[in-house]
Amino acid sequence: MKNNIGNEFIKLTQYKFLEESDRAKGIPQPPIEVPENDNPLLDLDDPKAFAIPERNLTELLRRRKSYREYADEALTREELSYLLWATQGVKKRIIQETAEGFVDVTLRTVPSAGARHPFETFLLLNNVQGFEPGLYRYVATKHKLQALEVTANIQDEIVQACLGQEFLKTAAATFIWVADSYRTTWRYGERGFRYLFLDAGHVCQNLYLAASAIDAGACAVGAFNDEELNSLLGLDGSNLFVVYLATVGKLVSQA
């Protein structure tokens, strides 16, 4: 019988097997954000100034489903800004005093274990007003974008890495959530890997609901070649790795 890796993971991340965390050892916390590259920061619109129609939460929940077909209509700059804020927006940044010392903490629009917020948002933009098609990273603490250095064929390469799912090319944007695992394991040890995947669900559900609120649709993507996609994004695949993706686009008219 083959080893059941899933069961082993659950077993070995139980509290009774946990060792002292790096936080408890007094090791300084890792940065709350991946360092910026040398490319200029690109402004996003203020999400607070973006007026969306009043929506009932129950209505949004009823409308929520996965959409893989999108209209040939661009997302606006304001809409992209709103979706980024809804999924990883920083509401407040504080220096928190703990028993182990002072900790830099961000409070965001989604829950995260211990407010560690391990995710970086990479974006494949295909059809967003004001931005050239390409790959970007969201700098959450500044609510800005930064272009990443990639090949001219990055769109096709990402589709290939996602096992040929062509709707990634017809979506206006694809959100790619990259985990910086040490942000969470620094506090929780190996059990922190459980929390990474819980946090991913929180982020993606916010995208679904926020997209529905602006009459757009989203579709989560969990099928991809890990090594290939991590390599395309310049990730080491060990501490920094892709966990989840989701496409977003305007809905095709039902008329």
N, C-alpha and C positions, 0 to 999 in steps of 0.2 A: 504493500500500500504506500502510495506517495505521501510525503510529508504534507500536512495541511498547514500551509504557510499562514493563512488567515487565523486559524485557531491558535497557532504559536504566537502570532502577533498579539492577539487579545490576552493570551495567558501571560506572556512575558512583560506586558505593559500594565499588569495589575499593580496596585499600590505596594503589595507585599514584596515585590521584586525591585522596587525603585531604590536607587542609591541617592546620596546627597546631591542636590542640584548645584550647578555652577553658581547660581545666585546665592544659595545658602553658604557656599564656600567663600563668598566675598569677591568673586571674579566680576569685574565690571560688565555691565550689560552691553550687548552688541548695539550698533546703530539702529535707530528706528526706521531707517530708510536706506536703500541702496545708494551709494554715491552717484552724483550726477556725472555725465560725461562732459566733453568740452563743447558740445553743440549748444546754441542759444536756447533759452527757455521760451516757450511759445505760450502766449496768453490764452486763457480760457475765459469765457464770460462769467460774470458773477451769478452763481446759481440762485442766490437770494432774490435777484431781480427778474428771474424767469417766471412768468405767470403761466401756470398750467390750469386747465379746467378743474373745478372742484369735483373730486371723485369720492364715491363711497367705497370704503375698504371691502365691504362684502361684494360690491360690484366688480372690483378689480380681481378678487379671488375667484369669482365665477368665470371671468373672462380669461384668466390665466391658463395658458397652455403653450406648448412648443410650436413655433412657426418656422418652417424651413423654406418658405417661398416669400419673397419680398418684392415690393414695388420698385420700379426704377426711379426712385425719389431720394434725394439726399437728406441725411439728417442735418439739421441746422447746427451751428456752433453752440447755440444756447441749449439745444437738446443733448448734445454730447456732454457738455459741461454738467448738466443736470444728472445724467446717467452716471457720470463719474463720481459726482458728489453723493448720489444715492447709494453707491456701492462701496466707496472707500473714503468719503469726504471726512475731513478732520473738523470736528465741531469745537474742540478745545485741546490745547497742549499744555500740560502741567508738569512740574517737577514734584514728584511724590516722595515723601519721607517714609521709609520702611525700616524694619529691624536690621536689614542688611546695608542700609545706606539710602542715598537719594537715587530715584529712578525717573528717567524721562518717559512720560506717558502721553499717548494721544487717545482722546475719546472721539469715536467716529460714529457714523450713521449705522453701523452694524455692530453686533456684539462680537467679542473675541475673548477667549480664555485669558484672564489676567490682564486684559487690555494690551496684549502683546502685538496684535495685528500683524501677523507674519506675511501678509500678501502684498506683492507688487503687482500693479496692473500694467500689462503690456497690451498694446492695441494695434491690430491690423486695420488701418483705415482704408476703405475702398471708395466711399461716396459720402463725404462729410464736407459741408460748405466751409471754405476757408483753409482747408488743410490738403496738402498734396497726398495722393495715395502713398502708403508706405507703412512702416512699422515705427511705433512711438512707445514711450513709457510715460505713465502718469506720475508726476511728482506731487504726491498727495499733500505734503506739508505746505506746499506753495500753491496748490491748485493750478498747476501748469503742465504742459506737455513738453517732452523733449524727443526729438527725432533720434532714431538709432541707426547705426551704420549697418546696412544689409545689402544683399545682392539685388540686382535689378529684377530678378525673378522671384522675389520673396513670396509673393502672393501664391504662385503655383507651387512653390516649395512647401509652404505651410499646408496647402490642400493635400499635397502628397503625404506629408508627415501625419496628417489627420486621416489617413487611409482613404484618400480620394473623395472626401465629402465636399462636393462641388459647391454646395450652398454657402460655404465660407467666402466664395468669390462674389456671390450675388448679394450678400448682406452688406449693409452700409458700413458696418464695423464689426469686428470680432474682438471681444475682451478675452485676454489670456492671463489667467491668474497664476502667478509664480510665487511659490512659497520660499521664504527665507527661514528655514527650519530652526536655526539656532535662536532666533528671537523667542520662540516658544520653548524649545528644549532647555534654554538657559535657565528658565524658571521651573519647568516641570520635568526635566529629564526625559527619558525615553517615552514616558506617557504623553508628552507633548505632541508626539506624532498623531495620536488619536485626535487631539484638539485641532490640528491643522485641517483635517477633513471635515470636522464639524463646522469650523469657521468658513470653509469653502462653500458649504451649503447656505450659510447665512448670507454671504455675499451674492451668490447667484440668485437666490429668491428675491433679494432686493432689486436685482436687475430686472427680473421678470415683472415685478409689480410696477417699478418705475417706467419700464417700457410701455406697459399697458396704459399707464396714466397719460402718456403722450401719443396714444394711438399708434404705437409701434409694437412689434413682436420680437420675442427672443427665443433662442433654442440652445439649451445646454449641450456641451460636447464633452464626453469623457473618453472617447475612443481615439487614441493617437499613439504613434510610435514615440515612446519617451525619449530614447537616445537621439532620434532624428530631430524632434522638435526642440529639445534642450540645446542641441548643437546649433540649430539655426538661430536661436536667441542668445547664443553666447553664454549659456549657463553651464555650471560644472556638473549638474545632475546629481549632486550629493547634498550640498547645503542649499543650493538654489536649483529648483526644478519646477516644471509645470505640473499643476494639480488639476486644472479645470479650464474649460473655455466656454464661451457662449457668444452666439451671433446676435446681432440686432439689426432690424431694418423696418422701414415703413410697410404697413400692411397693404396687400393687394386688395383693390376695391372689390366688394362683393356684388356690385351692381351688374 
